[in-house]
Amino acid sequence: MFVRARSSALVSRAGLKGGSVFPPRTPRFSLSARTLSTTSPRSQTHASLVEFGQRHVTKGIGRQVEAIIEKGEGSYLTLGDGRKMLDFTCGIAVTNLGHCHPKVSAAAAEQCMKLVHGQCSIGFHGPYLELIQRLLPMMPHPSLDSFYFWNSGSEAIEGAIKMARSVSGRQNIITLQGAYHGRTYGALALTKSKTVYAEGFHPLMPGVFTAPFPYWHHFSLPPTTPASELTSLCLNQLELLLQQQSAPKDTAAIILEPVIGEGGYVPAPPEYLKGLREICDREGILLIVDEVQSGFLRTGKNFAIEYSGVRPDIMTVAKGLANGFPLSGIITRREISDGLRPGSMGGTYAGNAVACAAAVATADAFKNENILENVNARSKELFGYLEPLRSNPAILDIRGLGLMVAVEFASPTRTSVHDPLRNPHAPAKLASRVAKRCQEKGMFLLTTSAYEVVRFMPALNVSKEDLKKGCDIFVEAVDEIVREG
Ligand SMILES: Cc1ncc(COP(=O)(O)O)c(C=O)c1O
């Protein structure tokens, strides 16, 4: 019914336009309209629903699997075709406590019956304030004491840019090569991991400059390059950028991920982060630390920036904050947020009460269920399973922190014929082929970056057995694909 009604509405609207641009046409469903109108989605076959989705969901979204995700429980997803998949993606580092954590889901359900929408420009609501109480002791620096919750990571980035520009009175933002900060226009302008995100969408927000991130690839150096060398190369390039392209007096902020996510799962060396802090302090530039993917215990600390002891001026969070409920945060010190005019921040759904209640339960579970201990124990095991692969010439690097871990493969083509790290003997497209083979063997694993990289981000409470199972699948898949050549 729904499908037919919407289609005929579209057709009649098209008719009103005179039919020249959108001529009235009979909807072309491969399923009969009768099937769709008389059966609930649940009674339709899995294949027919997938086909329906392929036809009507925008082509702008890429998918790993042409299937319907029916159920999530802990580290597993059940698909509509009956497959039960080990999920080492966590919905891109979101369901850190596993799918449908009972306490998080229960807290959300309870909040649903009390208050769903407590609009932030009308008044406070309880879960919003409770969440701040839970987060304050988790902050990487006690100065971070002013919170604003939004829905997505991209929105948090937009808010952070606005805050930095307005408070500093400067316009330019320096981002880093390989960064991913989102797909909305401001966030997209700061995203430098792959051109696919911006191709065809220019012009983006102006006033953005790019400095290199300390990833050996960016300098065509080998993976064994010492962090100290990468640090001095990158800090020197940044100093040059401030002299040649964006004067400090025009530069509002430098934004970075302490572990670049979509750029290859590369942790920034602590000495580099300290160098950034020094430059920011010297020049009055704000340091925005994007912990959207690396935050909330993912790297073995509450926040990845803690490895360096560096103080962020503004920190953005999302993903693991509410274990799957849409919620993000922009956190700063009151001295900065006190400069904002009331009304300059806000959003209809910002800091939704159900999402905040879920986030409170998530923060409680982090503490009560010894999640940090599990991350660090499982991380050691994960590196233990992967380390023997280093002797395989198809493997270029194994790196990461906590349960944010990557394996980089050799490549015959990347990044270009000029790349000295190109290995003409390596099989092509190893990352995506291995990820696909893992999928065939019952595990979701994601690739990342412009390079041949797969990333491991299992649930932070993944069991010893499931971690081993996932690693066994991966090692087997690598072995098969490399042998196939
Ligand atoms: C570091 C980082 N920042 C920002 C974002 C954007 O978040 P969202 O997809 O919720 O808009 C992402 C998403 O992957 C991210 O990894």
The ligand as a Tripos MOL2 file, in Angstrom:
@<TRIPOS>MOLECULE
LIG
   16    16     1     0     0
SMALL
NO_CHARGES

@<TRIPOS>ATOM
      1 C1         36.8830   10.6700   12.9080 C.3       1 LIG1
      2 C2         35.5100   10.8860   12.3560 C.ar      1 LIG1
      3 N1         34.9630   12.1130   12.3930 N.ar      1 LIG1
      4 C3         33.7440   12.3530   11.9160 C.ar      1 LIG1
      5 C4         32.9810   11.3510   11.3550 C.ar      1 LIG1
      6 C5         31.6160   11.6480   10.8020 C.3       1 LIG1
      7 O1         30.6520   11.0570   11.6110 O.3       1 LIG1
      8 P1         29.1770   10.7560   11.0350 P.3       1 LIG1
      9 O2         29.3110    9.6770   10.0310 O.co2     1 LIG1
     10 O3         28.4000   10.3400   12.2670 O.co2     1 LIG1
     11 O4         28.6740   12.0230   10.4760 O.co2     1 LIG1
     12 C6         33.5050   10.0540   11.3000 C.ar      1 LIG1
     13 C7         32.7380    8.9520   10.7030 C.2       1 LIG1
     14 O5         33.2160    7.8980   10.3710 O.2       1 LIG1
     15 C8         34.8000    9.8050   11.8100 C.ar      1 LIG1
     16 O6         35.3540    8.5920   11.7700 O.3       1 LIG1
@<TRIPOS>BOND
     1     1     2 1
     2     2     3 ar
     3     2    15 ar
     4     3     4 ar
     5     4     5 ar
     6     5     6 1
     7     5    12 ar
     8     6     7 1
     9     7     8 1
    10     8     9 2
    11     8    10 1
    12     8    11 1
    13    12    13 1
    14    12    15 ar
    15    13    14 2
    16    15    16 1
@<TRIPOS>SUBSTRUCTURE
     1 LIG1         1 GROUP 0 **** ****
